[in-house]
């Protein structure tokens, strides 16, 4: 039985954009094991990033995933895990990250 995941996209406000598309999300979902994927009910694209302080979030039961719209160019250094550098993702330290680099994160 194929599990259908609902994807909802809200238009982004101001100059914010979604750095990934619905197609990108579907590619990632196709690579997740079926038993893990069975728990996910919905994925939302919304504009609730709280001033670029939040990239996305899940609900309490982790059955719904929200991906937030972000400014077209921004530094993502504060979101890196310990030991990671901007150079590993194709960005230069101290500058805005290019759009393609944001997708690599």
C-alpha positions in Angstrom: 0.0 0.0 0.0 1.4 3.4 -1.0 1.4 6.0 1.7 0.4 9.5 0.3 2.0 12.5 2.0 0.2 15.8 1.6 2.4 18.7 0.6 1.0 22.3 1.1 2.8 25.4 -0.2 1.9 28.9 1.0 3.2 31.9 -1.0 6.2 33.5 0.6 5.8 37.2 1.7 8.1 40.1 1.0 11.4 39.0 -0.7 11.6 35.6 1.1 11.9 32.5 -1.1 11.8 28.7 -0.7 15.3 27.4 -1.5 14.0 23.9 -2.3 11.0 22.9 -4.4 8.3 20.3 -4.0 10.2 18.1 -6.5 13.3 18.3 -4.3 11.2 17.2 -1.3 9.8 14.2 -3.2 13.3 13.1 -4.2 14.4 13.1 -0.5 11.2 11.3 0.5 11.8 8.6 -2.1 15.1 7.8 -0.3 13.7 7.4 3.2 13.0 3.9 4.4 9.3 2.9 4.2 8.9 2.3 8.0 10.2 5.8 8.7 8.2 7.4 5.9 5.0 5.8 7.2 4.9 8.2 10.1 5.0 11.4 8.1 1.5 12.7 7.2 2.2 16.2 5.7 4.9 18.6 4.7 4.2 22.3 4.7 6.1 25.2 3.0 5.3 28.3 5.1 6.6 31.7 5.9 7.1 31.4 9.7 10.9 31.6 9.9 10.8 34.2 12.6 13.2 36.5 10.8 15.5 33.8 9.4 16.0 32.3 12.9 14.3 29.0 12.0 14.8 26.9 8.9 11.9 24.5 9.6 10.3 22.5 12.4 8.1 19.5 13.1 5.0 19.2 15.2 5.1 17.4 18.6 4.5 13.9 17.2 6.9 14.5 14.3 4.2 13.6 11.8 4.2 17.0 10.1 7.2 18.8 8.8 7.3 22.5 8.0 10.0 24.1 5.8 10.3 27.9 6.1 10.8 30.6 3.4 14.0 32.5 3.9 15.7 35.6 2.5 17.1 35.1 -1.0 20.7 35.4 0.4 21.9 34.9 3.9 24.7 33.5 5.9 24.0 30.0 7.3 27.1 29.7 9.5 25.1 29.8 12.7 23.2 26.7 11.6 26.3 24.5 11.0 27.1 21.6 13.3 30.3 21.7 15.4 33.3 21.1 13.2 31.6 22.1 9.9 32.8 25.0 7.9 31.1 27.2 5.2 33.8 26.0 2.8 32.5 22.4 3.0 29.3 23.7 1.4 30.8 26.0 -1.2 30.5 29.3 0.7 33.1 31.8 1.9 33.4 32.6 5.5 32.1 36.1 6.4 30.0 36.6 3.3 26.4 35.8 2.1 25.9 32.3 1.0 25.0 31.9 -2.7 21.6 30.2 -3.5 23.2 27.0 -4.7 25.2 26.7 -1.5 22.1 27.2 0.6 20.6 24.2 -1.1 23.7 22.1 -0.2 23.2 22.7 3.5 
